[in-house]
Amino acid sequence: MNQIIVDIADAKVSRDPDSVLVTYSLGSCVGVAVYDPEVRVGGLIHCMLPLSSVDKAKAEQRPFMFVDTGMTRFLKDLFDLGLTRARAIVKVAGCSRILDKNSLFRIGERNHAVLRKILWKNGLMIKAEDVGGEVSRTVRLEIGAGRCTVRSGGEEKEL
């Protein structure tokens, strides 16, 4: 097993069947796993904020920080490896309100809304998700099996 860490504001794609992509500490951030079972290509992204318009310079340096710029680049990287829209399996986690219990900023909700719009524009549907609440999550994507799990509160479940 080759564990590949996907940091905050980062994304990784792989076609190595021994790879397991993992991202930690998904609070209001959104984590998206995309997998194509036929060509066994997958990827995982960890975005912090919904829209790059808040800091264009930062978006140039770190496109994966933002859902709008990050997802666009992430999907292109996956398509370049042979993933197709028709076979793509999309799973989503995060978007909680850990640091925003009074729902003042609603970053998690906004991340989810922008993500859904981008997926819709790309002809992709969410197959499973574990979003919202007040918990932090860890997501794992096993490239060989296409298995995606989410862990929170000491429990792990398959998405």
Biotite code that builds the C-alpha atoms (Angstrom):
import biotite.structure as struc

atoms = struc.array([
    struc.Atom([0.000, 0.000, 0.000], chain_id="A", res_id=1, res_name="MET", atom_name="CA", element="C"),
    struc.Atom([1.249, 3.425, -0.989], chain_id="A", res_id=2, res_name="ASN", atom_name="CA", element="C"),
    struc.Atom([-0.469, 6.050, 1.180], chain_id="A", res_id=3, res_name="GLN", atom_name="CA", element="C"),
    struc.Atom([-0.572, 9.510, -0.393], chain_id="A", res_id=4, res_name="ILE", atom_name="CA", element="C"),
    struc.Atom([-1.542, 12.412, 1.846], chain_id="A", res_id=5, res_name="ILE", atom_name="CA", element="C"),
    struc.Atom([-3.736, 15.110, 0.329], chain_id="A", res_id=6, res_name="VAL", atom_name="CA", element="C"),
    struc.Atom([-3.041, 18.241, 2.349], chain_id="A", res_id=7, res_name="ASP", atom_name="CA", element="C"),
    struc.Atom([-5.442, 21.100, 2.971], chain_id="A", res_id=8, res_name="ILE", atom_name="CA", element="C"),
    struc.Atom([-5.782, 23.125, -0.265], chain_id="A", res_id=9, res_name="ALA", atom_name="CA", element="C"),
    struc.Atom([-4.348, 20.235, -2.279], chain_id="A", res_id=10, res_name="ASP", atom_name="CA", element="C"),
    struc.Atom([-5.399, 17.474, -4.673], chain_id="A", res_id=11, res_name="ALA", atom_name="CA", element="C"),
    struc.Atom([-3.875, 14.224, -5.875], chain_id="A", res_id=12, res_name="LYS", atom_name="CA", element="C"),
    struc.Atom([-4.831, 11.913, -8.730], chain_id="A", res_id=13, res_name="VAL", atom_name="CA", element="C"),
    struc.Atom([-3.585, 8.383, -9.344], chain_id="A", res_id=14, res_name="SER", atom_name="CA", element="C"),
    struc.Atom([-3.909, 5.294, -11.478], chain_id="A", res_id=15, res_name="ARG", atom_name="CA", element="C"),
    struc.Atom([-1.629, 3.193, -9.231], chain_id="A", res_id=16, res_name="ASP", atom_name="CA", element="C"),
    struc.Atom([-3.784, 0.340, -7.837], chain_id="A", res_id=17, res_name="PRO", atom_name="CA", element="C"),
    struc.Atom([-1.626, 0.249, -4.678], chain_id="A", res_id=18, res_name="ASP", atom_name="CA", element="C"),
    struc.Atom([-2.286, 3.908, -3.859], chain_id="A", res_id=19, res_name="SER", atom_name="CA", element="C"),
    struc.Atom([-4.558, 5.061, -1.072], chain_id="A", res_id=20, res_name="VAL", atom_name="CA", element="C"),
    struc.Atom([-5.308, 8.773, -1.100], chain_id="A", res_id=21, res_name="LEU", atom_name="CA", element="C"),
    struc.Atom([-6.080, 10.239, 2.324], chain_id="A", res_id=22, res_name="VAL", atom_name="CA", element="C"),
    struc.Atom([-7.088, 13.669, 3.572], chain_id="A", res_id=23, res_name="THR", atom_name="CA", element="C"),
    struc.Atom([-7.507, 14.690, 7.199], chain_id="A", res_id=24, res_name="TYR", atom_name="CA", element="C"),
    struc.Atom([-9.278, 17.432, 9.135], chain_id="A", res_id=25, res_name="SER", atom_name="CA", element="C"),
    struc.Atom([-12.221, 18.130, 6.855], chain_id="A", res_id=26, res_name="LEU", atom_name="CA", element="C"),
    struc.Atom([-14.213, 20.621, 8.904], chain_id="A", res_id=27, res_name="GLY", atom_name="CA", element="C"),
    struc.Atom([-15.909, 23.325, 6.862], chain_id="A", res_id=28, res_name="SER", atom_name="CA", element="C"),
    struc.Atom([-13.591, 22.288, 4.023], chain_id="A", res_id=29, res_name="CYS", atom_name="CA", element="C"),
    struc.Atom([-14.972, 19.993, 1.345], chain_id="A", res_id=30, res_name="VAL", atom_name="CA", element="C"),
    struc.Atom([-13.329, 16.744, 0.315], chain_id="A", res_id=31, res_name="GLY", atom_name="CA", element="C"),
    struc.Atom([-14.266, 15.204, -3.019], chain_id="A", res_id=32, res_name="VAL", atom_name="CA", element="C"),
    struc.Atom([-13.286, 11.713, -4.180], chain_id="A", res_id=33, res_name="ALA", atom_name="CA", element="C"),
    struc.Atom([-13.804, 10.910, -7.860], chain_id="A", res_id=34, res_name="VAL", atom_name="CA", element="C"),
    struc.Atom([-13.243, 7.433, -9.274], chain_id="A", res_id=35, res_name="TYR", atom_name="CA", element="C"),
    struc.Atom([-13.628, 5.674, -12.617], chain_id="A", res_id=36, res_name="ASP", atom_name="CA", element="C"),
    struc.Atom([-13.927, 1.898, -12.046], chain_id="A", res_id=37, res_name="PRO", atom_name="CA", element="C"),
    struc.Atom([-13.219, 0.894, -15.641], chain_id="A", res_id=38, res_name="GLU", atom_name="CA", element="C"),
    struc.Atom([-9.834, 2.604, -16.004], chain_id="A", res_id=39, res_name="VAL", atom_name="CA", element="C"),
    struc.Atom([-9.156, 2.565, -12.232], chain_id="A", res_id=40, res_name="ARG", atom_name="CA", element="C"),
    struc.Atom([-8.323, 6.233, -12.059], chain_id="A", res_id=41, res_name="VAL", atom_name="CA", element="C"),
    struc.Atom([-9.185, 8.295, -9.036], chain_id="A", res_id=42, res_name="GLY", atom_name="CA", element="C"),
    struc.Atom([-8.442, 11.440, -7.149], chain_id="A", res_id=43, res_name="GLY", atom_name="CA", element="C"),
    struc.Atom([-9.096, 13.311, -3.950], chain_id="A", res_id=44, res_name="LEU", atom_name="CA", element="C"),
    struc.Atom([-9.262, 17.069, -3.383], chain_id="A", res_id=45, res_name="ILE", atom_name="CA", element="C"),
    struc.Atom([-9.444, 19.118, -0.158], chain_id="A", res_id=46, res_name="HIS", atom_name="CA", element="C"),
    struc.Atom([-10.766, 22.672, -0.721], chain_id="A", res_id=47, res_name="CYS", atom_name="CA", element="C"),
    struc.Atom([-11.020, 25.344, 1.978], chain_id="A", res_id=48, res_name="MET", atom_name="CA", element="C"),
    struc.Atom([-13.135, 28.144, 0.506], chain_id="A", res_id=49, res_name="LEU", atom_name="CA", element="C"),
    struc.Atom([-15.870, 28.343, -2.119], chain_id="A", res_id=50, res_name="PRO", atom_name="CA", element="C"),
    struc.Atom([-14.804, 31.167, -4.430], chain_id="A", res_id=51, res_name="LEU", atom_name="CA", element="C"),
    struc.Atom([-11.396, 32.317, -5.633], chain_id="A", res_id=52, res_name="SER", atom_name="CA", element="C"),
    struc.Atom([-12.678, 35.867, -6.190], chain_id="A", res_id=53, res_name="SER", atom_name="CA", element="C"),
    struc.Atom([-11.797, 36.661, -2.546], chain_id="A", res_id=54, res_name="VAL", atom_name="CA", element="C"),
    struc.Atom([-8.073, 36.390, -3.397], chain_id="A", res_id=55, res_name="ASP", atom_name="CA", element="C"),
    struc.Atom([-7.128, 36.038, -7.068], chain_id="A", res_id=56, res_name="LYS", atom_name="CA", element="C"),
    struc.Atom([-3.387, 36.004, -6.328], chain_id="A", res_id=57, res_name="ALA", atom_name="CA", element="C"),
    struc.Atom([-3.770, 33.180, -3.813], chain_id="A", res_id=58, res_name="LYS", atom_name="CA", element="C"),
    struc.Atom([-5.911, 31.263, -6.319], chain_id="A", res_id=59, res_name="ALA", atom_name="CA", element="C"),
    struc.Atom([-3.097, 31.522, -8.877], chain_id="A", res_id=60, res_name="GLU", atom_name="CA", element="C"),
    struc.Atom([-0.574, 30.122, -6.382], chain_id="A", res_id=61, res_name="GLN", atom_name="CA", element="C"),
    struc.Atom([-2.844, 27.528, -4.780], chain_id="A", res_id=62, res_name="ARG", atom_name="CA", element="C"),
    struc.Atom([-5.835, 26.762, -7.021], chain_id="A", res_id=63, res_name="PRO", atom_name="CA", element="C"),
    struc.Atom([-6.951, 23.803, -4.890], chain_id="A", res_id=64, res_name="PHE", atom_name="CA", element="C"),
    struc.Atom([-7.612, 26.136, -1.950], chain_id="A", res_id=65, res_name="MET", atom_name="CA", element="C"),
    struc.Atom([-10.858, 27.225, -3.640], chain_id="A", res_id=66, res_name="PHE", atom_name="CA", element="C"),
    struc.Atom([-13.710, 25.031, -4.845], chain_id="A", res_id=67, res_name="VAL", atom_name="CA", element="C"),
    struc.Atom([-14.212, 26.920, -8.116], chain_id="A", res_id=68, res_name="ASP", atom_name="CA", element="C"),
    struc.Atom([-10.590, 26.935, -9.324], chain_id="A", res_id=69, res_name="THR", atom_name="CA", element="C"),
    struc.Atom([-9.623, 23.687, -7.578], chain_id="A", res_id=70, res_name="GLY", atom_name="CA", element="C"),
    struc.Atom([-12.402, 21.493, -8.926], chain_id="A", res_id=71, res_name="MET", atom_name="CA", element="C"),
    struc.Atom([-11.875, 22.771, -12.464], chain_id="A", res_id=72, res_name="THR", atom_name="CA", element="C"),
    struc.Atom([-8.183, 21.833, -12.409], chain_id="A", res_id=73, res_name="ARG", atom_name="CA", element="C"),
    struc.Atom([-8.806, 18.583, -10.479], chain_id="A", res_id=74, res_name="PHE", atom_name="CA", element="C"),
    struc.Atom([-11.389, 17.364, -13.012], chain_id="A", res_id=75, res_name="LEU", atom_name="CA", element="C"),
    struc.Atom([-9.077, 18.253, -15.912], chain_id="A", res_id=76, res_name="LYS", atom_name="CA", element="C"),
    struc.Atom([-6.280, 16.207, -14.294], chain_id="A", res_id=77, res_name="ASP", atom_name="CA", element="C"),
    struc.Atom([-8.652, 13.236, -13.931], chain_id="A", res_id=78, res_name="LEU", atom_name="CA", element="C"),
    struc.Atom([-9.960, 13.518, -17.508], chain_id="A", res_id=79, res_name="PHE", atom_name="CA", element="C"),
    struc.Atom([-6.331, 13.648, -18.711], chain_id="A", res_id=80, res_name="ASP", atom_name="CA", element="C"),
    struc.Atom([-5.774, 10.243, -17.014], chain_id="A", res_id=81, res_name="LEU", atom_name="CA", element="C"),
    struc.Atom([-8.758, 8.709, -18.830], chain_id="A", res_id=82, res_name="GLY", atom_name="CA", element="C"),
    struc.Atom([-11.653, 9.236, -16.440], chain_id="A", res_id=83, res_name="LEU", atom_name="CA", element="C"),
    struc.Atom([-14.961, 9.744, -18.242], chain_id="A", res_id=84, res_name="THR", atom_name="CA", element="C"),
    struc.Atom([-18.051, 11.620, -17.075], chain_id="A", res_id=85, res_name="ARG", atom_name="CA", element="C"),
    struc.Atom([-20.310, 8.639, -17.769], chain_id="A", res_id=86, res_name="ALA", atom_name="CA", element="C"),
    struc.Atom([-18.368, 6.334, -15.414], chain_id="A", res_id=87, res_name="ARG", atom_name="CA", element="C"),
    struc.Atom([-17.261, 8.860, -12.785], chain_id="A", res_id=88, res_name="ALA", atom_name="CA", element="C"),
    struc.Atom([-18.310, 8.070, -9.230], chain_id="A", res_id=89, res_name="ILE", atom_name="CA", element="C"),
    struc.Atom([-18.314, 11.199, -7.053], chain_id="A", res_id=90, res_name="VAL", atom_name="CA", element="C"),
    struc.Atom([-18.321, 11.081, -3.257], chain_id="A", res_id=91, res_name="LYS", atom_name="CA", element="C"),
    struc.Atom([-18.274, 14.131, -0.994], chain_id="A", res_id=92, res_name="VAL", atom_name="CA", element="C"),
    struc.Atom([-17.466, 14.741, 2.679], chain_id="A", res_id=93, res_name="ALA", atom_name="CA", element="C"),
    struc.Atom([-16.958, 17.702, 4.990], chain_id="A", res_id=94, res_name="GLY", atom_name="CA", element="C"),
    struc.Atom([-18.804, 21.022, 4.805], chain_id="A", res_id=95, res_name="CYS", atom_name="CA", element="C"),
    struc.Atom([-19.454, 21.086, 8.547], chain_id="A", res_id=96, res_name="SER", atom_name="CA", element="C"),
    struc.Atom([-19.749, 24.102, 10.809], chain_id="A", res_id=97, res_name="ARG", atom_name="CA", element="C"),
    struc.Atom([-17.083, 23.283, 13.367], chain_id="A", res_id=98, res_name="ILE", atom_name="CA", element="C"),
    struc.Atom([-15.807, 26.848, 13.795], chain_id="A", res_id=99, res_name="LEU", atom_name="CA", element="C"),
    struc.Atom([-19.094, 28.478, 12.834], chain_id="A", res_id=100, res_name="ASP", atom_name="CA", element="C"),
    struc.Atom([-21.680, 27.121, 15.263], chain_id="A", res_id=101, res_name="LYS", atom_name="CA", element="C"),
    struc.Atom([-23.818, 30.272, 14.925], chain_id="A", res_id=102, res_name="ASN", atom_name="CA", element="C"),
    struc.Atom([-23.840, 29.888, 11.121], chain_id="A", res_id=103, res_name="SER", atom_name="CA", element="C"),
    struc.Atom([-22.359, 33.335, 10.653], chain_id="A", res_id=104, res_name="LEU", atom_name="CA", element="C"),
    struc.Atom([-20.081, 32.527, 7.705], chain_id="A", res_id=105, res_name="PHE", atom_name="CA", element="C"),
    struc.Atom([-21.655, 29.279, 6.435], chain_id="A", res_id=106, res_name="ARG", atom_name="CA", element="C"),
    struc.Atom([-18.415, 28.316, 4.693], chain_id="A", res_id=107, res_name="ILE", atom_name="CA", element="C"),
    struc.Atom([-19.263, 24.605, 4.727], chain_id="A", res_id=108, res_name="GLY", atom_name="CA", element="C"),
    struc.Atom([-22.682, 25.219, 3.176], chain_id="A", res_id=109, res_name="GLU", atom_name="CA", element="C"),
    struc.Atom([-21.228, 27.589, 0.594], chain_id="A", res_id=110, res_name="ARG", atom_name="CA", element="C"),
    struc.Atom([-18.471, 25.092, -0.287], chain_id="A", res_id=111, res_name="ASN", atom_name="CA", element="C"),
    struc.Atom([-21.162, 22.453, -0.849], chain_id="A", res_id=112, res_name="HIS", atom_name="CA", element="C"),
    struc.Atom([-23.319, 24.765, -2.978], chain_id="A", res_id=113, res_name="ALA", atom_name="CA", element="C"),
    struc.Atom([-20.431, 25.840, -5.243], chain_id="A", res_id=114, res_name="VAL", atom_name="CA", element="C"),
    struc.Atom([-19.269, 22.213, -5.571], chain_id="A", res_id=115, res_name="LEU", atom_name="CA", element="C"),
    struc.Atom([-22.741, 21.028, -6.612], chain_id="A", res_id=116, res_name="ARG", atom_name="CA", element="C"),
    struc.Atom([-22.948, 23.773, -9.241], chain_id="A", res_id=117, res_name="LYS", atom_name="CA", element="C"),
    struc.Atom([-19.535, 22.865, -10.721], chain_id="A", res_id=118, res_name="ILE", atom_name="CA", element="C"),
    struc.Atom([-20.371, 19.159, -10.777], chain_id="A", res_id=119, res_name="LEU", atom_name="CA", element="C"),
    struc.Atom([-23.726, 19.888, -12.421], chain_id="A", res_id=120, res_name="TRP", atom_name="CA", element="C"),
    struc.Atom([-22.056, 22.058, -15.091], chain_id="A", res_id=121, res_name="LYS", atom_name="CA", element="C"),
    struc.Atom([-19.678, 19.140, -15.779], chain_id="A", res_id=122, res_name="ASN", atom_name="CA", element="C"),
    struc.Atom([-22.474, 16.582, -16.042], chain_id="A", res_id=123, res_name="GLY", atom_name="CA", element="C"),
    struc.Atom([-21.465, 14.827, -12.813], chain_id="A", res_id=124, res_name="LEU", atom_name="CA", element="C"),
    struc.Atom([-23.742, 13.673, -10.011], chain_id="A", res_id=125, res_name="MET", atom_name="CA", element="C"),
    struc.Atom([-22.878, 12.983, -6.373], chain_id="A", res_id=126, res_name="ILE", atom_name="CA", element="C"),
    struc.Atom([-23.310, 9.275, -5.624], chain_id="A", res_id=127, res_name="LYS", atom_name="CA", element="C"),
    struc.Atom([-22.802, 9.515, -1.850], chain_id="A", res_id=128, res_name="ALA", atom_name="CA", element="C"),
    struc.Atom([-21.975, 12.169, 0.705], chain_id="A", res_id=129, res_name="GLU", atom_name="CA", element="C"),
    struc.Atom([-21.360, 12.727, 4.398], chain_id="A", res_id=130, res_name="ASP", atom_name="CA", element="C"),
    struc.Atom([-21.647, 16.475, 4.932], chain_id="A", res_id=131, res_name="VAL", atom_name="CA", element="C"),
    struc.Atom([-22.727, 19.045, 7.493], chain_id="A", res_id=132, res_name="GLY", atom_name="CA", element="C"),
    struc.Atom([-23.012, 18.700, 11.235], chain_id="A", res_id=133, res_name="GLY", atom_name="CA", element="C"),
    struc.Atom([-20.298, 19.753, 13.646], chain_id="A", res_id=134, res_name="GLU", atom_name="CA", element="C"),
    struc.Atom([-17.701, 17.022, 13.112], chain_id="A", res_id=135, res_name="VAL", atom_name="CA", element="C"),
    struc.Atom([-14.302, 16.721, 11.500], chain_id="A", res_id=136, res_name="SER", atom_name="CA", element="C"),
    struc.Atom([-13.795, 13.974, 8.932], chain_id="A", res_id=137, res_name="ARG", atom_name="CA", element="C"),
    struc.Atom([-11.019, 11.927, 7.332], chain_id="A", res_id=138, res_name="THR", atom_name="CA", element="C"),
    struc.Atom([-11.528, 10.540, 3.815], chain_id="A", res_id=139, res_name="VAL", atom_name="CA", element="C"),
    struc.Atom([-9.677, 7.648, 2.164], chain_id="A", res_id=140, res_name="ARG", atom_name="CA", element="C"),
    struc.Atom([-9.879, 6.514, -1.468], chain_id="A", res_id=141, res_name="LEU", atom_name="CA", element="C"),
    struc.Atom([-8.361, 3.145, -2.400], chain_id="A", res_id=142, res_name="GLU", atom_name="CA", element="C"),
    struc.Atom([-7.437, 3.361, -6.078], chain_id="A", res_id=143, res_name="ILE", atom_name="CA", element="C"),
    struc.Atom([-7.263, -0.401, -6.719], chain_id="A", res_id=144, res_name="GLY", atom_name="CA", element="C"),
    struc.Atom([-10.684, -1.197, -5.264], chain_id="A", res_id=145, res_name="ALA", atom_name="CA", element="C"),
    struc.Atom([-12.378, 2.164, -5.690], chain_id="A", res_id=146, res_name="GLY", atom_name="CA", element="C"),
    struc.Atom([-13.405, 1.979, -2.041], chain_id="A", res_id=147, res_name="ARG", atom_name="CA", element="C"),
    struc.Atom([-14.043, 5.336, -0.361], chain_id="A", res_id=148, res_name="CYS", atom_name="CA", element="C"),
    struc.Atom([-14.392, 5.611, 3.407], chain_id="A", res_id=149, res_name="THR", atom_name="CA", element="C"),
    struc.Atom([-15.060, 8.464, 5.790], chain_id="A", res_id=150, res_name="VAL", atom_name="CA", element="C"),
    struc.Atom([-14.024, 8.483, 9.429], chain_id="A", res_id=151, res_name="ARG", atom_name="CA", element="C"),
    struc.Atom([-15.433, 10.776, 12.081], chain_id="A", res_id=152, res_name="SER", atom_name="CA", element="C"),
    struc.Atom([-16.021, 10.485, 15.798], chain_id="A", res_id=153, res_name="GLY", atom_name="CA", element="C"),
    struc.Atom([-13.919, 7.322, 15.945], chain_id="A", res_id=154, res_name="GLY", atom_name="CA", element="C"),
    struc.Atom([-16.147, 5.472, 13.461], chain_id="A", res_id=155, res_name="GLU", atom_name="CA", element="C"),
    struc.Atom([-15.398, 4.607, 9.852], chain_id="A", res_id=156, res_name="GLU", atom_name="CA", element="C"),
    struc.Atom([-17.978, 3.912, 7.190], chain_id="A", res_id=157, res_name="LYS", atom_name="CA", element="C"),
    struc.Atom([-17.952, 3.328, 3.469], chain_id="A", res_id=158, res_name="GLU", atom_name="CA", element="C"),
    struc.Atom([-19.351, 6.133, 1.351], chain_id="A", res_id=159, res_name="LEU", atom_name="CA", element="C"),
])
